[in-house]
Amino acid sequence: MIDFLNRNIFQPHPELLVFITVAIGFLFGKIRYKAIALGAVTGCLVAGLLLGAQFEVTVDGTVKNLFFTMFLFALGYKVGPQFFRGLKKDGLPQVVNAVVVCVAGLLVCWGFAALLGYGPGLSAGLLGGALTQSAVIGVAQDAIGNLPGLSHSAVKDEQNLVAIGYAVTYPLGTILCAMLLANVLPKLYRKDLAAESAALAKELDAPEDDPDLREGYYEVVLRAYTIQRPDLAGRTIDDFERQQQRLGHRIYLTRVRRDGQILDHDQHTVLREGDVVAVSALRGSLVGYDARTHIGAETDDVELLGYQTETLHVVAAEKAQLGRTIGDLRKEPFMVGVYIDKVYRSGAEFPYRLSTKVERGDTLVLTGPKRLVDPAGKALGKPVPTSFATDMIWVGLGIFLGGCIGIPALTAGGVPISLSTSGGALIMGLVFGWIRGKYPTFGNVPPGAQWFMDTLGLCLFVAVVGINAGPSFTSGLSSAGWGLLILGAVATVVPLIVGFLVGHHIQKIRFPILMGVLAGGQTTTAAIGAINESSRSQVPTLGYTIPYAVSNVLLTIWGAVIVLLHH
């Protein structure tokens, strides 16, 4: 076994080393304490550094550039709709706070680097790890490669130091961010996150009590009842449903059996005593509902209840419905018998309330009878059938155009400044993602493909970075010193404190939302998980998505900026 895993095996076949590194890296990434995990990206980097130091194999730079460019396009594609939405008036406070956090982080890292004489590599590694932005690694390495006056060996040494600085500071940065936002700041300000989130959730609801919307409980129930109340005879289905709605119950009659035959559904069907009706409702609507009093005795009718139901993903695009609240949509005739099960925004599940406004590009998951769900989907926007096919024309064209706009460079002080091909891919990803959100008829990139380009693309990139930097890991770490760990901790905490003071005392952002804003400002997914766990609510996520989109772009750009600040 030892003979098999010697460096002679991997030198002619470096691709094998890349894949075993990714496998071990994902295993490392599963190391978890409560809501905080090491993460696959950091796990792959650490595994790459260890295996690279052992086997001393160099992987072609084209491989890592390919994966990194793919990752940045996918990142921009995912956050594009939210990024541009944040530039509108209602999202500006969160955008401002994210910018404050990002600028403070850049200044703190640059200040430490200037004070201690760090080179561009270690400075960028400190920035990426302390502010938990993995994309800094690739952008900074590209920028270092364009610096004039550096020999090939010097460029390689500085590029390796980016990965080393990141590997040292990232784990503690993630932990500190999560602890500070989920525990320390709430205790210092004597805030009960759970109570604050619960109170805010009630405030965010519309004043009326809409039984269609329950917190985290949307299960649709189908029951059958025999009409035994004489006063129902002669009334239409529509009359009955409207009466129940006035009483606070959203109860729908979706099918009728009469004299052994199942009738075609029609809202104007006149009910008769002895009809068996199929009732559709949310489980919460039937709790405490006396169906025997309102309708009649419950019965079991497999055929009547066996009609085809559908769960349909709909991208909000119909102009007449955009900007309206969930509560308003529920009252529309086309939503009769149809339930909004989930809402996704920027690719992530969004904890919606009655007062949540539907934005262009939101994905609404509708549930109900197929004959009712399909028309509702068309009224709201563009129904998206389940498809595993990626529109590679769209993806390939986007990455190509992004790379082209990133190639041209301006020269400032003898230093060529450009977006680089990876930076261009990020910008074009934002634009293409925004276009897809506005016109969701093309450019399909299903979740699996997004995960491959985003998560696996970044993990493969950092695995190659780690393998190439592995041989110099020990010497690089000794030259950086373990003091880098302390500096990284300070560089993590200070921007969050600055953002908190601005958000709490100047912007007056509500506490649970502000915690989500700060987690998004440092793009720390583990932090929002810890905050939601502490608050026992998804409400803080309402402040996470816009800052996350903005900071992903800014912090990625900072990777090049901090390198250029050294010249």
C-alpha positions as CSV (number, residue, x, y, z in Angstrom):
1,M,0.0,0.0,0.0
2,I,2.8,2.4,0.9
3,D,4.5,1.6,-2.5
4,F,1.3,2.3,-4.3
5,L,0.9,5.7,-2.6
6,N,4.3,7.0,-3.4
7,R,5.0,10.2,-5.3
8,N,5.8,8.3,-8.5
9,I,2.2,7.2,-8.8
10,F,0.9,10.7,-8.6
11,Q,3.5,12.5,-10.6
12,P,2.5,11.0,-13.9
13,H,-1.2,11.0,-12.8
14,P,-1.8,14.2,-10.8
15,E,-5.5,14.0,-11.5
16,L,-5.6,11.1,-9.1
17,L,-4.1,13.2,-6.4
18,V,-6.7,16.0,-7.0
19,F,-9.6,13.6,-6.6
20,I,-8.3,11.9,-3.5
21,T,-7.6,15.4,-2.1
22,V,-11.2,16.4,-2.7
23,A,-12.5,13.2,-1.1
24,I,-10.5,13.7,2.0
25,G,-11.3,17.4,2.0
26,F,-15.1,16.7,2.0
27,L,-14.5,14.3,4.9
28,F,-12.6,17.0,6.8
29,G,-15.4,19.4,6.0
30,K,-17.9,17.3,7.9
31,I,-16.2,18.1,11.2
32,R,-18.9,20.0,13.1
33,Y,-19.8,21.5,16.4
34,K,-23.4,22.5,16.7
35,A,-24.2,24.7,13.7
36,I,-20.5,25.4,12.9
37,A,-18.7,23.1,10.5
38,L,-15.2,23.3,9.0
39,G,-16.7,23.2,5.6
40,A,-15.8,21.4,2.4
41,V,-13.7,24.4,1.0
42,T,-11.4,24.7,4.0
43,G,-11.3,20.9,4.3
44,C,-10.1,20.6,0.6
45,L,-7.5,23.3,1.1
46,V,-6.1,21.7,4.3
47,A,-6.1,18.2,2.6
48,G,-4.3,19.7,-0.4
49,L,-1.6,21.4,1.7
50,L,-1.0,18.1,3.7
51,L,-0.9,15.8,0.6
52,G,1.0,18.4,-1.5
53,A,3.7,18.6,1.2
54,Q,3.9,14.8,1.2
55,F,4.0,14.0,-2.5
56,E,5.4,17.3,-4.0
57,V,3.3,17.1,-7.2
58,T,2.6,20.2,-9.4
59,V,-0.8,20.4,-11.0
60,D,-1.1,22.5,-14.2
61,G,-2.4,26.0,-13.5
62,T,-4.9,25.8,-16.4
63,V,-6.9,23.2,-14.3
64,K,-7.3,25.5,-11.3
65,N,-8.1,28.5,-13.5
66,L,-10.8,26.5,-15.3
67,F,-12.5,25.5,-12.1
68,F,-12.1,29.0,-10.5
69,T,-13.6,30.8,-13.5
70,M,-16.5,28.3,-13.5
71,F,-17.1,28.9,-9.8
72,L,-17.1,32.7,-10.1
73,F,-19.6,32.7,-12.9
74,A,-21.9,30.4,-10.9
75,L,-21.5,32.6,-7.8
76,G,-22.5,35.7,-9.8
77,Y,-25.3,33.8,-11.5
78,K,-26.7,32.7,-8.1
79,V,-26.6,36.1,-6.4
80,G,-27.3,38.3,-9.5
81,P,-31.0,38.9,-9.0
82,Q,-30.5,39.7,-5.3
83,F,-27.5,41.9,-6.0
84,F,-29.4,44.2,-8.3
85,R,-32.5,44.1,-6.1
86,G,-30.4,45.4,-3.2
87,L,-29.5,48.5,-5.2
88,K,-33.2,49.5,-5.0
89,K,-34.4,51.8,-2.3
90,D,-35.8,49.1,0.0
91,G,-32.6,47.2,0.1
92,L,-30.2,50.2,0.4
93,P,-29.8,50.1,4.2
94,Q,-28.6,46.5,4.1
95,V,-26.3,47.3,1.2
96,V,-24.8,50.3,3.1
97,N,-24.1,48.1,6.1
98,A,-22.5,45.4,4.0
99,V,-20.3,48.0,2.3
100,V,-19.3,49.3,5.8
101,V,-18.3,45.8,6.9
102,C,-16.4,45.1,3.7
103,V,-14.5,48.4,3.7
104,A,-13.7,48.1,7.4
105,G,-12.3,44.6,6.8
106,L,-10.1,45.7,3.9
107,L,-8.7,48.6,6.0
108,V,-8.0,46.5,9.0
109,C,-6.2,43.8,7.0
110,W,-4.3,46.3,5.0
111,G,-3.3,48.2,8.2
112,F,-1.9,45.0,9.8
113,A,-0.1,44.1,6.6
114,A,1.5,47.5,6.3
115,L,2.4,47.6,10.0
116,L,4.0,44.1,10.0
117,G,5.5,44.3,6.5
118,Y,3.5,41.4,5.0
119,G,3.8,40.9,1.3
120,P,0.8,40.7,-1.0
121,G,0.4,37.0,-0.6
122,L,0.1,36.9,3.1
123,S,-2.0,40.1,3.2
124,A,-4.5,38.6,0.8
125,G,-4.6,35.3,2.7
126,L,-5.3,37.2,5.9
127,L,-8.1,39.1,4.2
128,G,-9.7,36.0,2.7
129,G,-9.5,33.9,5.9
130,A,-10.5,36.6,8.4
131,L,-13.5,37.7,6.2
132,T,-14.3,34.1,5.3
133,Q,-14.3,34.8,1.5
134,S,-12.7,31.8,-0.3
135,A,-12.8,33.6,-3.7
136,V,-10.1,35.9,-2.5
137,I,-7.6,33.2,-3.1
138,G,-8.0,32.9,-6.8
139,V,-8.4,36.7,-7.5
140,A,-5.4,37.6,-5.4
141,Q,-3.2,34.9,-7.0
142,D,-4.2,36.3,-10.4
143,A,-3.4,39.8,-9.3
144,I,0.0,38.7,-7.9
145,G,0.8,37.1,-11.3
146,N,0.3,40.4,-13.0
147,L,2.6,42.4,-10.6
148,P,5.7,43.8,-12.4
149,G,9.2,43.3,-11.1
150,L,8.7,39.9,-9.5
151,S,10.6,36.8,-10.6
152,H,8.8,33.6,-11.4
153,S,9.9,32.0,-8.1
154,A,8.8,35.1,-6.1
155,V,5.4,35.1,-7.8
156,K,5.0,31.4,-6.9
157,D,6.0,32.0,-3.3
158,E,3.6,34.9,-2.8
159,Q,0.8,32.9,-4.4
160,N,1.4,30.0,-2.1
161,L,1.3,32.4,0.9
162,V,-2.3,33.4,0.0
163,A,-3.4,29.8,0.5
164,I,-1.3,29.5,3.7
165,G,-2.7,32.7,5.2
166,Y,-6.2,31.7,4.4
167,A,-5.8,28.2,5.8
168,V,-4.5,29.6,9.1
169,T,-7.2,32.3,9.6
170,Y,-10.4,31.0,8.1
171,P,-11.5,28.4,10.7
172,L,-11.1,30.8,13.6
173,G,-12.8,33.5,11.5
174,T,-15.8,31.3,10.9
175,I,-16.1,30.3,14.6
176,L,-15.7,33.9,15.9
177,C,-18.2,35.3,13.5
178,A,-20.8,32.7,14.4
179,M,-20.2,33.1,18.2
180,L,-20.2,36.9,18.1
181,L,-23.5,37.2,16.2
182,A,-25.4,34.3,17.7
183,N,-24.3,34.6,21.4
184,V,-21.9,37.4,22.4
185,L,-23.6,40.5,21.0
186,P,-27.1,39.5,22.0
187,K,-25.9,38.9,25.6
188,L,-24.0,42.1,25.7
189,Y,-27.1,44.1,24.7
190,R,-29.4,41.8,26.8
191,K,-31.4,40.7,23.8
192,D,-33.3,37.5,23.7
193,L,-32.9,36.5,20.0
194,A,-35.7,34.0,20.2
195,A,-38.2,36.4,21.8
196,E,-37.1,39.3,19.5
197,S,-37.5,37.1,16.4
198,A,-40.9,35.9,17.5
199,A,-42.1,39.4,18.1
200,L,-40.7,40.6,14.8
201,A,-42.4,37.7,13.0
202,K,-45.8,38.8,14.3
203,E,-45.1,42.4,13.3
204,L,-44.2,41.4,9.8
205,D,-47.5,39.6,9.3
206,A,-50.5,41.5,7.9
207,P,-53.0,42.7,10.6
208,E,-55.6,40.1,9.5
209,D,-55.4,36.5,10.6
210,D,-55.0,34.5,7.5
211,P,-55.2,30.7,8.3
212,D,-53.5,30.0,5.0
213,L,-50.2,31.0,6.5
214,R,-48.8,29.1,9.5
215,E,-45.2,29.3,10.7
216,G,-43.3,26.4,9.2
217,Y,-46.4,24.2,8.7
218,Y,-48.0,24.0,5.3
219,E,-49.2,20.4,4.8
220,V,-52.2,20.0,2.6
221,V,-55.0,17.7,3.8
222,L,-57.7,15.9,1.7
223,R,-60.9,14.7,3.4
224,A,-64.3,13.5,2.1
225,Y,-67.6,14.4,3.7
226,T,-71.2,13.7,2.9
227,I,-73.5,16.8,2.7
228,Q,-76.1,16.3,5.4
229,R,-77.0,20.0,6.1
230,P,-80.3,20.9,4.3
231,D,-79.2,24.6,4.0
232,L,-76.3,23.7,1.8
233,A,-78.6,22.2,-0.8
234,G,-79.1,24.7,-3.6
235,R,-75.9,26.6,-3.0
236,T,-72.9,26.6,-5.3
237,I,-69.4,25.5,-4.4
238,D,-68.3,29.1,-4.8
239,D,-70.9,30.3,-2.3
240,F,-69.9,27.7,0.2
241,E,-66.2,28.6,0.0
242,R,-66.8,32.3,0.3
243,Q,-69.0,31.7,3.4
244,Q,-66.2,29.6,5.0
245,Q,-63.7,32.3,4.1
246,R,-65.8,34.9,5.9
247,L,-65.8,32.6,9.0
248,G,-61.9,32.5,8.9
249,H,-61.6,29.1,7.2
250,R,-60.0,28.5,3.8
251,I,-61.8,25.3,2.9
252,Y,-62.1,24.2,-0.8
253,L,-64.5,21.7,-2.3
254,T,-62.3,20.2,-5.1
255,R,-64.5,17.3,-6.3
256,V,-68.1,16.1,-6.0
257,R,-69.6,12.6,-6.3
258,R,-73.3,12.5,-7.0
259,D,-75.3,9.3,-7.5
260,G,-72.1,7.3,-7.7
261,Q,-70.6,9.5,-10.5
262,I,-67.7,12.0,-10.0
263,L,-68.7,15.4,-11.6
264,D,-66.3,17.6,-13.5
265,H,-65.2,20.4,-11.2
266,D,-67.1,23.7,-11.6
267,Q,-67.3,26.5,-9.1
268,H,-70.9,27.0,-10.1
269,T,-71.9,23.4,-9.4
270,V,-75.1,23.5,-7.2
271,L,-74.7,21.2,-4.2
272,R,-77.4,18.6,-3.2
273,E,-78.0,16.8,0.0
274,G,-76.3,13.4,-0.1
275,D,-73.4,14.6,-2.3
276,V,-70.0,13.4,-1.3
277,V,-67.5,16.3,-1.5
278,A,-63.7,16.2,-1.4
279,V,-62.4,18.9,0.9
280,S,-58.9,20.5,0.5
281,A,-57.4,22.6,3.3
282,L,-54.2,23.1,5.3
283,R,-54.0,20.8,8.3
284,G,-54.1,23.9,10.6
285,S,-57.4,25.0,9.0
286,L,-59.1,21.7,10.0
287,V,-57.8,21.8,13.6
288,G,-60.9,22.7,15.6
289,Y,-63.0,22.9,12.5
290,D,-66.3,21.0,13.1
291,A,-66.9,19.6,9.6
292,R,-70.0,17.7,10.8
293,T,-71.6,21.0,11.8
294,H,-70.6,22.8,8.6
295,I,-71.0,19.9,6.1
296,G,-71.8,16.5,7.4
297,A,-70.3,13.2,8.4
298,E,-66.8,12.2,7.2
299,T,-66.5,9.3,4.8
300,D,-63.8,7.4,3.0
301,D,-63.8,7.6,-0.8
302,V,-60.5,6.5,-2.3
303,E,-61.5,7.3,-5.9
304,L,-62.8,10.8,-5.0
305,L,-59.7,11.7,-3.1
306,G,-57.4,10.1,-5.6
307,Y,-57.2,12.9,-8.0
308,Q,-53.9,14.1,-9.4
309,T,-52.2,16.8,-7.3
310,E,-49.1,18.8,-8.4
311,T,-46.2,20.7,-6.8
312,L,-45.1,23.3,-9.3
313,H,-42.2,25.7,-9.2
314,V,-43.1,29.1,-10.6
315,V,-40.7,31.9,-11.3
316,A,-42.4,35.2,-10.5
317,A,-42.4,37.2,-13.7
318,E,-46.0,38.5,-14.4
319,K,-45.8,42.2,-14.1
320,A,-49.3,42.6,-12.6
321,Q,-48.3,40.4,-9.6
322,L,-44.8,41.8,-8.9
323,G,-44.6,43.9,-5.8
324,R,-47.8,42.5,-4.3
325,T,-47.7,40.8,-0.9
326,I,-48.3,37.1,-0.3
327,G,-51.4,38.0,1.6
328,D,-52.8,39.9,-1.4
329,L,-52.1,37.0,-3.8
330,R,-53.9,34.6,-1.6
331,K,-57.2,36.5,-2.2
332,E,-57.0,36.2,-6.0
333,P,-59.6,33.9,-7.7
334,F,-56.8,32.0,-9.5
335,M,-55.4,31.0,-6.1
336,V,-58.5,29.2,-5.0
337,G,-57.5,25.7,-3.9
338,V,-53.8,26.5,-4.4
339,Y,-51.3,26.8,-1.6
340,I,-47.9,28.6,-1.5
341,D,-45.7,25.9,0.0
342,K,-42.3,27.6,-0.1
343,V,-40.6,30.7,-1.5
344,Y,-37.0,30.7,-2.9
345,R,-35.0,33.9,-3.4
346,S,-31.6,33.9,-4.9
347,G,-31.5,30.1,-4.9
348,A,-32.1,29.9,-1.1
349,E,-35.4,29.2,0.8
350,F,-36.8,32.5,1.9
351,P,-38.8,32.7,5.2
352,Y,-41.8,34.6,3.8
353,R,-44.6,36.3,5.7
354,L,-48.0,37.6,4.7
355,S,-46.4,41.0,4.2
356,T,-43.6,39.7,2.0
357,K,-43.6,41.3,-1.4
358,V,-43.1,39.1,-4.4
359,E,-40.0,40.2,-6.4
360,R,-39.2,39.3,-10.0
361,G,-37.2,36.1,-10.1
362,D,-38.6,34.7,-6.8
363,T,-39.5,31.0,-7.1
364,L,-42.9,30.1,-5.6
365,V,-43.7,26.5,-4.9
366,L,-47.4,25.9,-5.5
367,T,-49.3,22.9,-4.3
368,G,-52.8,21.7,-5.1
369,P,-54.9,19.9,-7.7
370,K,-53.2,19.9,-11.1
371,R,-56.1,21.5,-12.8
372,L,-56.0,24.5,-10.4
373,V,-52.2,24.8,-10.0
374,D,-51.4,25.1,-13.7
375,P,-53.6,28.2,-14.3
376,A,-52.3,29.8,-11.0
377,G,-48.7,29.2,-12.1
378,K,-49.3,30.9,-15.5
379,A,-51.0,33.9,-13.7
380,L,-48.0,34.4,-11.5
381,G,-45.2,34.0,-14.0
382,K,-43.3,31.3,-15.7
383,P,-43.9,27.7,-14.5
384,V,-40.5,25.8,-14.4
385,P,-40.9,22.1,-15.1
386,T,-38.3,19.9,-13.4
387,S,-35.4,19.6,-15.7
388,F,-31.9,18.4,-15.1
389,A,-30.5,19.8,-18.4
390,T,-28.2,22.8,-18.1
391,D,-28.4,25.4,-20.9
392,M,-24.7,25.1,-21.7
393,I,-25.1,27.7,-24.6
394,W,-26.0,30.2,-21.9
395,V,-23.3,29.2,-19.5
396,G,-20.5,28.8,-22.0
397,L,-21.4,32.2,-23.7
398,G,-21.5,33.9,-20.3
399,I,-18.1,32.7,-19.2
400,F,-16.5,33.5,-22.6
401,L,-17.9,37.0,-22.7
402,G,-16.9,37.6,-19.1
403,G,-13.4,36.4,-19.8
404,C,-13.2,38.7,-22.8
405,I,-14.2,41.8,-20.9
406,G,-11.7,40.9,-18.2
407,I,-8.7,40.7,-20.4
408,P,-8.1,44.4,-21.3
409,A,-6.0,46.2,-18.7
410,L,-5.2,49.8,-17.8
411,T,-1.8,50.7,-16.4
412,A,-1.5,52.7,-13.2
413,G,1.9,53.4,-11.8
414,G,3.4,50.7,-14.0
415,V,0.9,48.1,-12.6
416,P,-1.5,46.6,-15.1
417,I,-5.1,46.7,-13.7
418,S,-7.8,44.6,-15.1
419,L,-10.8,42.6,-14.1
420,S,-8.9,39.4,-15.2
421,T,-10.8,36.6,-16.8
422,S,-12.1,35.3,-13.5
423,G,-13.3,38.8,-12.4
424,G,-15.0,39.2,-15.8
425,A,-16.7,35.9,-15.3
426,L,-18.1,37.1,-11.9
427,I,-19.5,40.3,-13.5
428,M,-21.0,38.5,-16.4
429,G,-22.5,35.9,-14.0
430,L,-24.2,38.7,-12.2
431,V,-25.6,40.1,-15.4
432,F,-26.7,36.7,-16.8
433,G,-28.2,35.8,-13.4
434,W,-30.2,39.0,-13.4
435,I,-31.4,38.5,-17.0
436,R,-32.5,35.0,-16.1
437,G,-34.4,36.3,-13.1
438,K,-36.3,38.8,-15.3
439,Y,-36.9,36.5,-18.2
440,P,-36.9,32.9,-16.9
441,T,-37.6,31.3,-20.3
442,F,-34.0,30.4,-21.0
443,G,-30.7,29.9,-19.3
444,N,-31.8,27.0,-17.1
445,V,-29.1,26.0,-14.6
446,P,-30.7,23.4,-12.2
447,P,-29.6,23.2,-8.6
448,G,-27.4,20.2,-9.2
449,A,-25.4,22.0,-11.9
450,Q,-25.2,25.1,-9.8
451,W,-23.8,23.1,-6.9
452,F,-21.3,21.4,-9.2
453,M,-20.0,24.8,-10.6
454,D,-20.2,26.6,-7.3
455,T,-19.3,24.3,-4.5
456,L,-17.3,21.6,-6.3
457,G,-15.7,24.1,-8.7
458,L,-14.3,26.0,-5.7
459,C,-13.3,22.9,-3.9
460,L,-11.4,21.5,-6.9
461,F,-9.7,24.9,-7.3
462,V,-8.6,25.1,-3.6
463,A,-7.5,21.5,-3.7
464,V,-5.2,22.3,-6.6
465,V,-4.0,25.5,-4.8
466,G,-3.3,23.4,-1.7
467,I,-1.4,20.7,-3.6
468,N,0.8,23.3,-5.4
469,A,1.4,25.2,-2.1
470,G,2.0,22.1,0.0
471,P,5.8,21.8,-0.4
472,S,6.2,25.4,0.9
473,F,3.6,25.1,3.6
474,T,5.9,24.5,6.5
475,S,8.4,27.2,5.6
476,G,5.6,29.6,4.7
477,L,3.8,29.1,8.0
478,S,7.0,29.5,10.0
479,S,7.8,32.8,8.2
480,A,4.2,34.0,8.8
481,G,4.3,33.1,12.5
482,W,1.3,32.0,14.6
483,G,0.7,35.7,15.4
484,L,-1.2,35.6,12.1
485,L,-3.9,33.7,13.9
486,I,-4.4,36.5,16.4
487,L,-4.3,39.1,13.7
488,G,-6.9,37.1,11.8
489,A,-9.2,37.0,14.9
490,V,-9.0,40.8,15.3
491,A,-9.6,41.3,11.5
492,T,-12.7,39.1,11.8
493,V,-14.2,40.9,14.9
494,V,-13.5,44.5,14.2
495,P,-15.5,44.8,10.9
496,L,-18.4,43.1,12.6
497,I,-18.3,45.5,15.6
498,V,-18.1,48.5,13.2
499,G,-21.1,47.2,11.2
500,F,-23.0,46.4,14.3
501,L,-22.5,49.9,15.8
502,V,-23.6,51.5,12.5
503,G,-26.6,49.2,12.0
504,H,-27.8,49.3,15.6
505,H,-27.2,52.9,16.7
506,I,-27.3,54.8,13.4
507,Q,-29.5,52.8,11.0
508,K,-31.7,51.4,13.8
509,I,-32.0,48.0,12.1
510,R,-34.0,45.5,14.2
511,F,-31.7,43.2,16.2
512,P,-32.5,39.8,14.6
513,I,-32.4,41.3,11.1
514,L,-29.1,43.1,11.9
515,M,-27.5,39.8,12.9
516,G,-28.4,38.3,9.6
517,V,-27.1,41.4,7.8
518,L,-23.7,41.1,9.5
519,A,-23.5,37.4,8.7
520,G,-24.2,38.2,5.1
521,G,-21.7,41.1,5.2
522,Q,-18.9,38.6,5.9
523,T,-20.5,35.9,3.7
524,T,-20.4,33.4,6.6
525,T,-23.0,30.7,6.0
526,A,-22.2,29.0,9.3
527,A,-23.0,32.2,11.2
528,I,-26.5,32.5,9.8
529,G,-27.1,28.9,10.7
530,A,-26.0,29.6,14.3
531,I,-28.1,32.7,14.5
532,N,-31.2,30.9,13.2
533,E,-30.5,28.1,15.7
534,S,-30.2,30.6,18.6
535,S,-33.3,32.5,17.6
536,R,-35.3,29.4,16.9
537,S,-36.5,31.2,13.8
538,Q,-35.8,31.9,10.1
539,V,-36.5,35.6,10.6
540,P,-32.8,36.7,10.7
541,T,-32.4,35.2,7.2
542,L,-34.5,38.2,6.0
543,G,-31.4,40.3,6.5
544,Y,-28.9,37.9,5.1
545,T,-29.5,37.6,1.4
546,I,-28.9,41.1,0.1
547,P,-25.7,41.7,2.1
548,Y,-24.5,38.2,1.1
549,A,-24.9,39.0,-2.6
550,V,-23.2,42.4,-2.2
551,S,-20.3,41.2,0.0
552,N,-19.6,38.3,-2.3
553,V,-18.8,40.7,-5.1
554,L,-16.9,43.3,-3.0
555,L,-14.8,40.9,-1.0
556,T,-13.9,39.0,-4.2
557,I,-12.7,42.3,-5.7
558,W,-10.8,43.1,-2.5
559,G,-8.6,40.2,-3.2
560,A,-7.1,42.1,-6.1
561,V,-7.3,45.5,-4.3
562,I,-5.2,44.5,-1.3
563,V,-2.5,43.1,-3.7
564,L,-2.5,46.4,-5.7
565,L,-2.2,48.4,-2.4
566,H,1.3,47.0,-2.0
567,H,2.4,48.8,-5.1
